[in-house]
Amino acid sequence: MKRLDLIRIIQKNGAVFVRHGSDHDWYKNYETGKAEAVPRHKEIKEHLARKIIKRLA
């Protein structure tokens, strides 16, 4: 999955950008209180993308 597609999906589900890490960007869903790191690769493996979406939903 393309990184930008993943970011669009998690932002649509209520997650917002929090900060830049060294190799990842952090997003947080303030409704659920959960935060997750999103790697800065152009392509993210489908399995990892699904886990990130599930954790931030």
C-alpha positions in Angstrom: 0.0 0.0 0.0 1.3 3.5 -0.8 2.1 5.5 2.3 -0.1 8.4 1.2 -3.0 6.1 0.8 -2.5 4.8 4.3 -2.3 8.3 5.7 -5.5 9.3 4.0 -7.3 6.2 5.4 -6.2 6.8 9.0 -6.9 10.5 8.9 -10.4 9.7 7.6 -10.9 7.5 10.6 -10.0 10.3 13.0 -6.2 10.1 13.5 -4.1 13.2 13.4 -0.4 13.8 12.9 1.4 14.3 16.2 5.2 14.4 15.5 8.1 13.3 13.4 10.2 10.5 14.8 13.6 9.5 13.4 12.3 6.9 10.9 8.5 7.2 11.5 5.7 9.7 11.8 3.4 9.4 14.8 -0.4 9.6 14.4 -2.9 9.6 17.3 -6.6 9.1 17.4 -7.8 11.3 20.2 -11.2 9.6 20.4 -9.7 6.3 21.3 -6.5 7.6 22.8 -4.3 5.3 20.8 -1.1 6.4 19.0 0.8 4.5 16.2 4.0 5.0 14.3 3.8 5.1 10.5 7.0 4.3 8.7 8.4 6.7 6.1 8.7 4.2 3.3 7.0 4.8 -0.1 5.4 1.4 0.0 4.2 -0.2 3.2 3.4 -3.9 3.3 -0.3 -4.8 3.3 -0.1 -6.7 6.6 1.5 -3.8 8.5 -0.9 -1.3 6.9 -3.9 -3.3 8.1 -2.5 -3.5 11.6 -1.9 0.3 11.7 -5.4 1.0 10.5 -6.9 -1.4 13.0 -5.0 0.0 15.9 -5.9 3.6 15.1 -9.6 2.9 14.5 
